[in-house]
Amino acid sequence: MSIIVDHLYYRYDAGTAFEKEALTDINMVINDGEFVGIIGHTGSGKSTLIQHLNGLLKPAAGSIYYNGEDIFDKGYSLKELRRKVGLVFQYPEYQLFESTVINDVKFGPSNLGLSNLEVDLASFDAIKKVGIPDNMIDASPFELSGGEKRKVAIAGILAMKPEVIILDEPTAGLDPKGREDILSILKSLHREMGMTIILVSHSMDEVADVADRLVVMNAGKIVATGAPAEIFKYYDELENIGLSVPQTVYLMNKLKKNGIDVRNGIFNPDDAIREISRVFHI
């Protein structure tokens, strides 16, 4: 279930005086079961890129292949693609519209031609996976907190049984507890279900703890890709394009420069505590 992006270009307002190239020669492979973080500051092209991955935008040039098929070929079913590759937009709670949580979650699978029983099973399973308690199922989604609304929106995508889920800044505007809950859900989906997850963010701290691989974007181009520990070695270059690495990376590098023999590639605070304890025999 790989996604291959092959020499992709996209231009806003093409053919007008306001034409602007938003994506330039994007090449990328996302393998089955990967957890990929797409990182970049505002305007880097990351949101534009992910809208191509399930056919919402059509490129000026280039191709996208899902399971070996070009999604822009004539006759290819974009409706089927969008069931398999689910996209959760930034601030997805603005797309909630049903009177109850369960009805909102049921909306997607109800449009797939499933039986009522299949819709019910898929919807209640999705609600359970995101941790929505039973006493909220019949509540109005508009009465929930921001974090709970995000869970409802994610459940609505999960109920359609996607193979890939793409999330655009899923923790934007949430408090620390809300961010932690959403990231915990994503880690669980990846670990327990083997789901392919693509997480778009501008926060290195956020993706460092969850992603297997990072794709760094700047000015509509991919400028780096690799495991988090590898990417974070280049913190000076990242700062030059408006990104900062997790604070733990700065700390460990400062210790290293001061002659303290800590291991390289540590960016998780818990790992840093263990490493410092090891070095100082605490």
Secondary structure, DSSP 8 states (H G I E B T S, - for coil): --EEEEEEEEEETTTSTT-EEEEEEEEEEE-TT-EEEEE--TTSSHHHHHHHHTTSS--SEEEEEETTEETTSTT--HHHHHHHEEEE-SSGGGG--SSSHHHHHHHHHHTTT--HHHHHHHHHHHHHHTT--GGGTTS-GGGS-HHHHHHHHHHHHHTT--SEEEEESTTTT--HHHHHHHHHHHHHHHHHH--EEEEEES-HHHHHTT-SEEEEEETTEEEEEE-HHHHGGGHHHHHHTT----HHHHHHHHHHHTT----SS--SHHHHHHHHHHHHT-
